[in-house]
Amino acid sequence: MSDEDSNIRFGVVGTGRITRRLVADLQSTDHVEVTAIASRTQERAQWYADQYGIASAVKGYQGLLQREDVDAVYISLPPSMHAEWAIAAAEHGLHVLCEKPLAISAEQAVSIDEVCCSQGVRWLDATGWLHHPRTASFRDWIGDGRLGEIGHVSAAVSFYQPFQSGDHRLDATLGGGCVLDLGWYACGLVRFACDDLPLEVSADVLVREGVSQRLTAMFWMPDGVTATISCGYDTATRKWFEVAGSNASLVCDDFTRPWAERPPRCWIHDASGKVESHTFEGSQERLMIARLASGECLKPWQQIAIDTHLILDAIHESVTMGGGRVPVLRRAGM
Ligand SMILES: NC(=O)c1ccc[n+]([C@@H]2O[C@H](COP(=O)([O-])OP(=O)(O)OC[C@H]3O[C@@H](n4cnc5c(N)ncnc54)[C@H](OP(=O)(O)O)[C@@H]3O)[C@@H](O)[C@H]2O)c1
């Protein structure tokens, strides 16, 4: 996708809270520029264009897809709108960077993948942590035997009452609730750490104001490994995991995004209490954008996104069954 001589020109779809940060990341990534931003209203689009230093403000998302000066879109809409606009963008021949969760179901996620493939465009979900070099080290450490035999993985992701007025997180019809919003990270972490899908899932949620506010789930993985996740809007910020092996544990307290003013960090704790500390550098978002803009095969990350939706689908089913243990369905050929 990237050509030494020309920039990838991004159009931004939506003006949400996350947009400012990602626009800055797009604008500071080599060979990438932001040429237009679209909102449901012209006034809002213009206000954000002025704030972010973007040349064109567009009324309506469709108008942005039809522009000559856009090669790719960054979609920062509520989750229930991701699939519709990712597919529409792909059908206009545009590459897609879509906020997490990629969609609201595995079926929608697969549709995005299929349309992008058939249109010959590239896509990624904006799950930055997967693209940090630290994550490649997680993979090495989990695989190289230093932890011993992996027995259990746990992850916790929460934000205490992160809501603003009219927040899509409190609207079930927009894909609100912590299952999709935060469960996305925790389920993705388990999928990443085990490099596999769970066989079965059991989950329960606490519902308030019509959406899930707390999720607790247990996963039965292949080879006798188990995993547990805890997510919610009713505890202070947590973004940590532990991969526990027979010799040592890999522990990280900032896997979704480093704490402000602190480098990405993690520890390997062994059975004697010895702790090996690691810190890293680099912007996970810029690396993610550069990866999308490169010619690199994106299949490993796309597969994690689709698998994460398969896990979330099973969680929804288990919750509907009152916490029953349900299988995670694999797609044929995957
Ligand atoms: N990667 C991350 O670290 C991260 C962090 C936070 C959020 N996110 C994800 O980013 C996405 C957006 O989150 P956000 O917190 O930025 O959302 P937000 O502040 O609620 O903004 C969503 C935007 O979507 C547009 N929109 C269109 N129809 C809407 C509707 N019916 N209701 C509300 N908004 C509507 C609005 O833009 P216009 O009015 O301009 O059209 C609005 O500004 C979500 O999928 C979220 O999970 C990711």
The ligand as an SDF file (V2000), in Angstrom:
LIG
                    3D

 48 52  0  0  0  0  0  0  0  0999 V2000
   -8.5300    2.2610   20.6610 N   0  0  0  0  0  0  0  0  0  0  0  0
   -8.8210    2.8410   21.8160 C   0  0  0  0  0  0  0  0  0  0  0  0
   -7.9670    3.0040   22.6920 O   0  0  0  0  0  0  0  0  0  0  0  0
  -10.2010    3.3600   22.0340 C   0  0  0  0  0  0  0  0  0  0  0  0
  -10.4480    4.2200   23.0880 C   0  0  0  0  0  0  0  0  0  0  0  0
  -11.7310    4.7230   23.2090 C   0  0  0  0  0  0  0  0  0  0  0  0
  -12.6920    4.3220   22.3200 C   0  0  0  0  0  0  0  0  0  0  0  0
  -12.4120    3.4480   21.3310 N   0  0  0  0  0  0  0  0  0  0  0  0
  -13.4390    2.9990   20.3890 C   0  0  0  0  0  0  0  0  0  0  0  0
  -13.6630    4.0510   19.4570 O   0  0  0  0  0  0  0  0  0  0  0  0
  -15.0170    4.0540   19.0550 C   0  0  0  0  0  0  0  0  0  0  0  0
  -15.5650    5.4360   19.3310 C   0  0  0  0  0  0  0  0  0  0  0  0
  -15.4660    5.6710   20.7230 O   0  0  0  0  0  0  0  0  0  0  0  0
  -15.5540    7.1480   21.3190 P   0  0  0  0  0  0  0  0  0  0  0  0
  -15.4490    7.0350   22.7800 O   0  0  0  0  0  0  0  0  0  0  0  0
  -14.6190    8.0280   20.6010 O   0  0  0  0  0  0  0  0  0  0  0  0
  -17.0780    7.4630   20.9070 O   0  0  0  0  0  0  0  0  0  0  0  0
  -17.9150    8.7960   21.0350 P   0  0  0  0  0  0  0  0  0  0  0  0
  -17.1550    9.8510   21.7330 O   0  0  0  0  0  0  0  0  0  0  0  0
  -19.2460    8.4000   21.5460 O   0  0  0  0  0  0  0  0  0  0  0  0
  -18.0380    9.2360   19.5090 O   0  0  0  0  0  0  0  0  0  0  0  0
  -18.5990    8.4360   18.5240 C   0  0  0  0  0  0  0  0  0  0  0  0
  -18.8040    9.2840   17.2810 C   0  0  0  0  0  0  0  0  0  0  0  0
  -19.6160    8.5340   16.3940 O   0  0  0  0  0  0  0  0  0  0  0  0
  -20.4900    9.4110   15.6830 C   0  0  0  0  0  0  0  0  0  0  0  0
  -21.8780    8.8970   15.7420 N   0  0  0  0  0  0  0  0  0  0  0  0
  -22.6210    8.5780   14.6790 C   0  0  0  0  0  0  0  0  0  0  0  0
  -23.8250    8.1330   15.0500 N   0  0  0  0  0  0  0  0  0  0  0  0
  -23.8500    8.2080   16.3840 C   0  0  0  0  0  0  0  0  0  0  0  0
  -24.8490    7.9150   17.3440 C   0  0  0  0  0  0  0  0  0  0  0  0
  -26.0600    7.4380   16.9870 N   0  0  0  0  0  0  0  0  0  0  0  0
  -24.5470    8.1270   18.6320 N   0  0  0  0  0  0  0  0  0  0  0  0
  -23.3380    8.5670   18.9950 C   0  0  0  0  0  0  0  0  0  0  0  0
  -22.3440    8.8600   18.1180 N   0  0  0  0  0  0  0  0  0  0  0  0
  -22.6160    8.6800   16.8240 C   0  0  0  0  0  0  0  0  0  0  0  0
  -20.3620   10.7700   16.3210 C   0  0  0  0  0  0  0  0  0  0  0  0
  -19.6470   11.5890   15.4190 O   0  0  0  0  0  0  0  0  0  0  0  0
  -20.3820   12.7160   14.5490 P   0  0  0  0  0  0  0  0  0  0  0  0
  -21.4690   13.2770   15.4100 O   0  0  0  0  0  0  0  0  0  0  0  0
  -19.3080   13.6620   14.2760 O   0  0  0  0  0  0  0  0  0  0  0  0
  -20.9130   12.0620   13.3090 O   0  0  0  0  0  0  0  0  0  0  0  0
  -19.5530   10.5790   17.5630 C   0  0  0  0  0  0  0  0  0  0  0  0
  -18.6940   11.6200   17.8100 O   0  0  0  0  0  0  0  0  0  0  0  0
  -15.7090    2.9430   19.8440 C   0  0  0  0  0  0  0  0  0  0  0  0
  -15.7760    1.7990   19.0520 O   0  0  0  0  0  0  0  0  0  0  0  0
  -14.7780    2.7190   21.0210 C   0  0  0  0  0  0  0  0  0  0  0  0
  -14.8130    1.3960   21.5310 O   0  0  0  0  0  0  0  0  0  0  0  0
  -11.1780    2.9900   21.1750 C   0  0  0  0  0  0  0  0  0  0  0  0
  1  2  1  0
  2  3  2  0
  2  4  1  0
  4  5  1  0
  4 48  2  0
  5  6  2  0
  6  7  1  0
  7  8  2  0
  8  9  1  0
  8 48  1  0
  9 10  1  0
  9 46  1  0
 10 11  1  0
 11 12  1  0
 11 44  1  0
 12 13  1  0
 13 14  1  0
 14 15  2  0
 14 16  1  0
 14 17  1  0
 17 18  1  0
 18 19  2  0
 18 20  1  0
 18 21  1  0
 21 22  1  0
 22 23  1  0
 23 24  1  0
 23 42  1  0
 24 25  1  0
 25 26  1  0
 25 36  1  0
 26 27  1  0
 26 35  1  0
 27 28  2  0
 28 29  1  0
 29 30  1  0
 29 35  2  0
 30 31  1  0
 30 32  2  0
 32 33  1  0
 33 34  2  0
 34 35  1  0
 36 37  1  0
 36 42  1  0
 37 38  1  0
 38 39  2  0
 38 40  1  0
 38 41  1  0
 42 43  1  0
 44 45  1  0
 44 46  1  0
 46 47  1  0
M  CHG  2   8   1  16  -1
M  END
$$$$
